Amino acid sequence: MMRFGKCYACFFFAFVACQPDAKLNTLVAKDSTIKTTIFQDPTPKLGRRRIKPFKINSPVKLIVVKKQANTLLAYFGDTFKVYQVALGANPIGHKVQRGDNRTPEGTYDVVLKNPNSRGYKALKISYPNLDDKHKAWQVGLDPGGDICIHGLWWDTQDPLTHWQSNWTQGCIALNNQQIDELYQYTAVGTKVEILP
């Protein structure tokens, strides 16, 4: 056993010595119990190892928006992808009436796909539902409508940081690259759950 260990160690160091240009990276798992060593050849002809962006690759089955975390989770296959989103400028609480700048809370469906919306592309959701209408009409209010998951409104908006301030009139906003991906894989009828 000892001989095998020494032999293995010799092979390992001989391998490293034969690769003078190799760059050694050690990745440590979150629980610090697993270490993976990767050898990368930094020469341009072989290229560098890159982590590919995680992309949706099958139909979205469910969309969940968590308002307090400013996140949208798109469930597809047996996994999900998380996006940072901007909400209505008055994000706390359920939308009650037109012009309150709140993002609704509840269960809705995608009812329309608009490839040419003000927000680049949009997935319109079924707000107000019957319950929303009933509650608003009981107190003499217009519940509003046209709530969408959409892209950016202005060219001056930073696609990486736009979500840090809630700027919509009640909609849910991603950047344009993100809405391209979500739009492609989301069908009319997809369930949308918006949580506080």
Secondary structure per residue as TSV (DSSP state, phi and psi in degrees):
chain	resnum	aa	ss	phi	psi
A	1	M	-	360.0	-42.0
A	2	M	H	-65.9	-41.5
A	3	R	H	-62.0	-43.0
A	4	F	H	-59.8	-43.2
A	5	G	H	-61.4	-43.9
A	6	K	H	-65.9	-41.4
A	7	C	H	-63.2	-44.0
A	8	Y	H	-61.4	-44.1
A	9	A	H	-63.4	-40.7
A	10	C	H	-62.3	-43.6
A	11	F	H	-61.5	-43.0
A	12	F	H	-61.1	-49.2
A	13	F	H	-69.7	-33.1
A	14	A	H	-64.8	-39.4
A	15	F	H	-62.3	-45.8
A	16	V	H	-64.8	-41.7
A	17	A	H	-64.0	-31.4
A	18	C	T	-79.0	-4.1
A	19	Q	-	-122.6	70.4
A	20	P	T	-64.7	-25.5
A	21	D	T	-92.9	-1.9
A	22	A	-	-69.9	138.2
A	23	K	E	-101.0	127.6
A	24	L	E	-99.9	122.0
A	25	N	E	-119.6	137.6
A	26	T	E	-116.4	123.4
A	27	L	E	-102.9	130.8
A	28	V	E	-111.9	128.0
A	29	A	-	-66.6	162.5
A	30	K	T	-56.5	-36.2
A	31	D	T	-87.2	2.8
A	32	S	S	60.1	20.5
A	33	T	S	-101.1	-15.9
A	34	I	-	-121.9	131.0
A	35	K	E	-121.7	133.9
A	36	T	E	-120.0	129.6
A	37	T	E	-104.6	129.7
A	38	I	E	-121.9	130.9
A	39	F	E	-97.2	128.0
A	40	Q	E	-118.9	133.7
A	41	D	-	-92.1	114.7
A	42	P	-	-78.0	-0.1
A	43	T	-	-68.5	137.9
A	44	P	T	-58.3	-33.6
A	45	K	T	-64.9	-30.4
A	46	L	T	-93.5	-16.2
A	47	G	-	76.2	172.2
A	48	R	-	-107.2	149.8
A	49	R	-	-74.9	130.3
A	50	R	-	-124.8	148.0
A	51	I	-	-83.5	121.8
A	52	K	-	-73.6	141.4
A	53	P	-	-62.0	142.7
A	54	F	-	-75.8	119.4
A	55	K	-	-123.2	151.9
A	56	I	-	-70.1	135.2
A	57	N	-	-134.1	13.1
A	58	S	S	-154.8	168.0
A	59	P	-	-56.8	138.9
A	60	V	E	-74.7	128.5
A	61	K	E	-95.7	-28.7
A	62	L	E	-156.7	141.5
A	63	I	E	-118.3	127.8
A	64	V	E	-121.7	126.7
A	65	V	E	-108.7	127.7
A	66	K	E	-110.3	102.1
A	67	K	G	-62.2	-43.7
A	68	Q	G	-61.8	-28.5
A	69	A	G	-98.7	-2.0
A	70	N	T	51.5	47.0
A	71	T	E	-128.7	150.8
A	72	L	E	-122.7	128.9
A	73	L	E	-110.2	122.0
A	74	A	E	-104.8	113.5
A	75	Y	E	-90.9	127.2
A	76	F	E	-148.0	151.1
A	77	G	T	53.2	-127.1
A	78	D	T	-113.8	26.1
A	79	T	E	-144.7	-169.4
A	80	F	E	-152.2	160.3
A	81	K	E	-120.9	141.2
A	82	V	E	-108.2	132.3
A	83	Y	E	-120.0	145.8
A	84	Q	E	-85.4	134.4
A	85	V	-	-131.7	154.1
A	86	A	B	-96.0	148.6
A	87	L	-	-118.1	-169.0
A	88	G	B	-62.1	152.1
A	89	A	S	-63.0	-17.5
A	90	N	S	-121.1	74.8
A	91	P	-	-77.3	-16.0
A	92	I	S	-84.3	128.2
A	93	G	S	94.3	165.3
A	94	H	-	-79.8	144.9
A	95	K	-	-63.4	132.4
A	96	V	-	-114.8	-39.9
A	97	Q	S	-148.1	161.9
A	98	R	T	-57.4	134.4
A	99	G	T	87.8	1.1
A	100	D	S	-83.9	-2.5
A	101	N	-	57.1	30.0
A	102	R	-	-104.3	148.1
A	103	T	-	-89.9	128.4
A	104	P	-	-62.3	162.8
A	105	E	-	-127.0	135.5
A	106	G	E	145.3	-166.7
A	107	T	E	-109.5	126.2
A	108	Y	E	-135.9	-179.5
A	109	D	E	-129.7	155.0
A	110	V	E	-75.3	123.9
A	111	V	E	-112.0	-13.5
A	112	L	E	-157.4	141.4
A	113	K	E	-112.2	121.1
A	114	N	E	-114.4	110.2
A	115	P	E	-78.4	-8.3
A	116	N	E	-133.1	50.4
A	117	S	E	-85.5	171.1
A	118	R	T	-58.2	-35.1
A	119	G	T	-91.8	45.2
A	120	Y	E	71.0	-74.5
A	121	K	E	-135.1	153.8
A	122	A	E	-144.9	146.3
A	123	L	E	-112.3	106.9
A	124	K	E	-78.9	136.0
A	125	I	E	-106.3	165.8
A	126	S	-	-83.2	29.4
A	127	Y	-	-80.9	136.0
A	128	P	S	-85.5	140.7
A	129	N	-	-85.1	-178.3
A	130	L	H	-60.1	-39.0
A	131	D	H	-65.1	-42.3
A	132	D	H	-62.0	-44.4
A	133	K	H	-62.8	-45.1
A	134	H	H	-60.8	-46.4
A	135	K	H	-62.9	-40.8
A	136	A	H	-69.4	-44.5
A	137	W	H	-67.1	-30.0
A	138	Q	H	-59.9	-31.8
A	139	V	T	-109.0	16.6
A	140	G	T	72.7	31.0
A	141	L	-	-113.1	154.8
A	142	D	-	-89.4	119.1
A	143	P	-	-69.6	-12.8
A	144	G	-	80.6	-167.7
A	145	G	-	178.0	-158.4
A	146	D	-	53.5	43.8
A	147	I	-	-90.0	126.2
A	148	C	E	-133.9	161.4
A	149	I	E	-100.4	117.1
A	150	H	E	-141.6	179.5
A	151	G	-	-91.0	-157.0
A	152	L	-	-82.5	152.6
A	153	W	S	-90.3	-35.9
A	154	W	-	-123.5	147.8
A	155	D	T	-64.8	-22.9
A	156	T	T	-80.2	-9.5
A	157	Q	S	-73.9	134.8
A	158	D	-	-79.4	118.5
A	159	P	T	-64.0	-19.9
A	160	L	T	-89.9	-25.2
A	161	T	T	-123.3	-0.1
A	162	H	G	-55.8	-31.3
A	163	W	G	-72.3	-12.1
A	164	Q	G	-72.6	-14.4
A	165	S	S	-129.8	131.0
A	166	N	-	-76.9	114.4
A	167	W	-	-122.3	-3.7
A	168	T	B	-84.8	175.8
A	169	Q	S	-95.4	18.5
A	170	G	S	132.2	-8.9
A	171	C	-	-81.4	179.3
A	172	I	E	-117.4	119.3
A	173	A	E	-115.1	131.4
A	174	L	-	-109.9	176.8
A	175	N	-	-82.8	170.4
A	176	N	H	-66.2	-35.7
A	177	Q	H	-64.6	-39.5
A	178	Q	H	-69.3	-43.0
A	179	I	H	-68.3	-31.0
A	180	D	H	-55.7	-47.7
A	181	E	H	-67.2	-48.3
A	182	L	H	-64.5	-41.3
A	183	Y	H	-60.8	-43.1
A	184	Q	H	-60.2	-38.2
A	185	Y	H	-103.5	3.3
A	186	T	-	-108.5	127.3
A	187	A	-	-100.7	157.6
A	188	V	T	-58.4	135.2
A	189	G	T	101.5	-9.9
A	190	T	-	-64.8	134.4
A	191	K	E	-72.5	137.9
A	192	V	E	-126.3	118.3
A	193	E	E	-108.9	124.0
A	194	I	E	-112.1	115.9
A	195	L	E	-104.0	153.4
A	196	P	-	-58.0	360.0
